Amino acid sequence: MFNQLLTQPIFNALVVLNNLLGDFGFAIILITILIRLILYPLFYKSMKNQVLITKIQPMIKEIQEKHKDDRQVQTEKIMALYKEYKINPFSGFLIILIQIPIFIAIYNVFLAGVTPATLDQNLYSFISRPEIIITNFLSILNLSERSYALTLITAAAQYFLGMVSLPKDTGTKEGAQARNIAKKMMVIGPILTLLILGTLPSAVGLYWLTSTLFSLVQQVYITRIIYGQDQGLLSESIPTSGV
């Protein structure tokens, strides 16, 4: 079922794009961008939630202090606050959960490769079968082998993305904790990238690098929208009484 729903469609999309572009690397880059564009609404919603959660921190803190002796009431009040401002505190986890099976499917495709055997097994009947798939990128990088240079570049991009994604300093204890966690992830993320990609075909690394760079552009773009055009979201006065 997993193969039919995700792995096989991604495999066929790669073959189609390779037939059109004549370069397996460009096919990987394009399919990565297409996947990220499909997931864009979820990323936007998640970032907007983060901004709203930051904005209502004073209200959350007031609830915590006012009902510090009653955890149940405290939780109910905070959840009511989330509902009032249409915040889904679990949207970030949802994005992660959605991306995991996609990454596994892509990993399966790249690990098996595009060979006569995998073409026989996965290629749809209505798609033209390529005579040969050259798994190179720009005739330089063999995507079926490991590339330490690509791994290092991807890890560096991951670190830079972590810098750009650092939560804004809200001057609160919760905000400081969030920034400290994000700073630790800035280091842990690239280290994990080095450990994981160092053992995998560079096709996975090219996907990872493209996804990271797309996330970087997306982060800057969405931040400008939320903090620029959507002034009503950020400048609107939120009362801190009656909680």
C-alpha positions in Angstrom: 0.0 0.0 0.0 2.8 2.4 1.0 4.6 1.6 -2.3 1.5 2.2 -4.4 0.5 5.5 -2.6 3.9 7.2 -2.4 7.0 5.3 -3.6 5.6 4.4 -7.0 4.2 7.8 -7.9 7.5 9.5 -6.9 9.4 7.0 -9.0 7.3 7.6 -12.0 7.4 11.3 -11.6 11.2 11.2 -11.5 11.3 9.1 -14.7 9.0 11.5 -16.5 11.0 14.5 -15.4 14.2 12.8 -16.4 12.8 12.1 -19.8 11.9 15.7 -20.2 15.0 17.3 -18.7 17.6 14.7 -19.7 19.3 15.1 -16.3 18.5 13.0 -13.2 19.8 15.7 -10.9 17.5 18.3 -12.3 14.6 15.8 -12.1 15.3 15.4 -8.3 15.5 19.2 -7.8 12.2 19.8 -9.7 10.3 17.1 -7.9 11.6 18.4 -4.5 10.3 21.9 -5.4 6.9 20.5 -6.5 6.5 18.6 -3.2 7.4 21.6 -1.1 5.0 23.8 -3.1 2.2 21.3 -2.4 3.1 21.5 1.4 3.4 25.3 1.3 0.0 26.0 2.8 0.8 23.9 5.8 4.1 25.6 6.4 2.5 29.0 6.1 -0.2 28.0 8.7 2.4 26.7 11.0 4.5 29.9 10.9 1.4 32.0 11.4 0.6 30.0 14.5 4.0 30.6 15.8 3.7 34.3 15.4 0.3 34.3 17.2 1.5 32.1 20.0 4.4 34.6 20.5 1.9 37.5 20.6 -0.4 35.9 23.2 2.4 34.9 25.5 1.5 37.7 28.0 -2.0 36.3 28.2 -0.7 32.7 28.6 1.6 33.9 31.4 -1.3 35.7 33.1 -3.4 32.5 33.0 -0.5 30.5 34.4 0.0 32.9 37.3 -3.7 33.3 38.0 -4.5 29.6 38.0 -1.1 28.2 39.2 -2.8 26.0 41.8 -5.2 24.4 39.4 -3.6 22.7 36.4 -6.9 21.6 34.9 -8.4 25.1 34.8 -5.0 26.5 33.5 -5.0 24.0 30.6 -8.7 24.7 29.8 -8.1 28.5 29.8 -5.1 28.2 27.5 -6.9 25.9 25.1 -9.8 28.3 25.0 -7.4 31.1 24.2 -5.9 29.0 21.3 -9.5 28.4 20.0 -10.4 32.1 20.3 -7.4 33.1 18.1 -7.7 30.0 15.8 -4.3 28.6 16.8 -3.4 25.0 16.3 -0.4 24.4 18.7 0.2 21.0 17.0 0.5 22.2 13.4 4.3 22.0 13.6 4.1 18.3 14.5 1.6 17.8 11.7 4.1 19.0 9.1 6.8 16.7 10.5 4.4 13.7 10.4 3.5 14.5 6.8 7.1 14.8 5.7 8.3 11.6 7.3 6.5 9.2 4.9 7.4 11.4 1.9 11.1 11.2 2.9 10.9 7.5 3.4 9.4 7.0 -0.1 12.1 9.2 -1.7 14.7 7.3 0.3 13.4 4.0 -1.0 13.4 5.3 -4.6 17.0 6.6 -4.5 18.3 3.6 -2.6 16.8 1.2 -5.1 17.8 3.4 -8.0 16.3 3.6 -11.5 17.4 0.3 -13.0 15.8 -2.2 -15.5 14.5 -4.2 -12.5 12.9 -1.2 -10.7 11.5 0.0 -14.1 9.9 -3.4 -14.6 8.5 -3.3 -11.1 7.3 0.3 -10.7 6.9 2.1 -14.1 3.3 2.8 -15.1 2.3 1.4 -18.5 1.4 4.8 -20.0 4.9 6.3 -19.3 7.7 6.0 -21.8 10.4 3.7 -20.7 13.8 5.3 -21.0 16.4 3.3 -22.7 19.0 4.2 -20.1 19.0 6.4 -16.9 22.3 8.2 -16.3 22.2 9.0 -12.6 24.5 12.0 -12.9 24.0 15.7 -12.1 25.5 18.1 -14.6 27.8 15.2 -15.8 29.8 15.8 -12.6 28.1 14.2 -9.6 27.3 10.5 -9.6 24.0 10.5 -7.7 24.2 6.7 -7.0 27.3 7.2 -4.9 28.1 9.1 -1.7 29.4 12.7 -1.9 31.1 14.1 1.1 31.3 17.6 -0.5 27.5 17.6 -1.1 27.1 16.4 2.5 29.2 19.3 3.9 27.3 21.8 1.7 23.9 20.5 2.9 25.0 20.6 6.6 26.1 24.2 6.1 22.8 25.1 4.5 21.0 23.4 7.4 23.0 25.5 9.9 22.2 28.7 8.1 18.5 27.8 8.0 18.6 27.3 11.7 20.0 30.8 12.1 17.3 32.4 10.0 14.6 30.4 11.8 15.6 31.5 15.3 12.5 32.7 17.2 12.3 36.4 17.9 13.3 37.5 21.4 10.0 38.3 23.2 11.6 39.2 26.5 9.8 36.4 28.3 11.1 33.3 30.0 9.2 31.1 27.5 10.7 33.0 24.6 14.2 32.6 26.0 13.6 28.9 26.4 12.4 28.6 22.8 15.5 30.4 21.5 17.8 28.2 23.6 16.2 25.1 22.2 16.4 26.5 18.6 20.1 27.4 19.2 20.8 23.8 20.2 19.0 22.5 17.1 21.2 24.8 15.0 24.1 22.6 16.0 22.4 19.2 16.3 20.7 19.5 12.9 23.9 19.8 10.8 25.6 17.1 12.9 22.7 14.7 12.1 22.8 15.7 8.5 26.5 14.8 8.3 26.0 11.5 10.0 23.0 10.5 7.9 23.9 11.8 4.5 27.5 10.5 4.8 26.2 7.0 4.5 23.6 7.5 1.7 23.7 8.0 -2.1 24.2 11.6 -3.0 20.7 11.6 -4.7 19.3 11.8 -1.1 21.8 14.6 -0.4 20.6 16.5 -3.4 17.0 16.2 -2.4 17.9 17.2 1.2 19.9 20.2 0.0 17.2 21.4 -2.4 14.6 21.0 0.4 16.8 23.0 2.8 17.3 25.8 0.4 13.6 25.9 -0.4 12.9 26.1 3.3 15.3 29.0 3.6 13.6 31.0 0.8 10.2 30.0 2.2 11.2 31.1 5.7 12.2 34.6 4.5 9.2 34.9 2.2 6.6 33.9 4.8 8.2 36.0 7.5 8.0 39.1 5.2 4.3 38.4 4.6 3.4 37.8 8.2 5.5 40.8 9.6 4.9 43.0 6.6 1.6 42.7 4.7 -0.3 41.2 7.5 -0.1 44.1 9.9 -3.5 43.5 11.3 -2.3 40.3 12.8 0.6 41.9 14.6 -0.6 45.4 15.4 -4.0 44.4 16.7 -4.4 45.1 20.4 -5.0 42.0 22.4 -6.5 42.6 25.8 -4.9 40.9 28.8 -7.8 41.0 31.2 -10.6 38.5 31.8 -8.4 35.4 31.6 
